[in-house]
Amino acid sequence: MITKKEEYFKKDLTQRLNKLLTEANKTVSDMTGLRQNFPDPTDRATLESDRNFELRIRDRERRLIGKIRDAMDRLENGTYGICESCGEGISEQRLKARPVTTLCINCKKKQENEEKLKGL
């Protein structure tokens, strides 16, 4: 990839990472800051359900943060945009849609088809 594209993806990945980290910090402060005590069991159950949902979202985002950091490492070492399976370049369209991807569209389709056959 040329330098301008690398700069674009580095900026995009950095913005995504910062947004996720901000949300994670906000969640931590929100959950530790307020101690709500609801006398009604239904209200308590709703609060717990909402908190569990929020934590599941943050767990998914935590994994995405790891993928973003891996993508930034690949940018630094010059392997960003190269398919880990076939070694071909990953299209710029695919990288814009999914900047953390490590597989070209053909290899990703192949992987998904194999997973379907295995029943995963």
Phi, psi and omega in degrees: 000151177275162188301321181299319178293319178300318179297318179300311183290325178296317178296315180299313180296320179296318178296317179297317180298313180298320179297314180296319179294322177297315179297319180296316178296321179296318180297316180299313182293323178294319184283331181267338184282320184256127174247093181269137179239111180256122179291335181277124181301329179292319178295319178297318180296321178296316178299314179296319178298315179297318179295318178298319178298315179299318180293324176295319177298314181295328177294318176298319179293326177299317178295322178295323177301317177298319179293322178295317179296322176297318179296321178294324175296318178296324176298317181294321184264006173083014180252005179292136178087009178247127182295130180289340183272307186255346179083000178278167178287146175268135184298149180297324177301315180294318179295325177290323179286322183219081187294347180265002184296148177241359182235142173290168185298322181294317179291325178293318177298317179299315179299316180295321178296319178295322179294322177298317180295326180279346180080028180278000000 
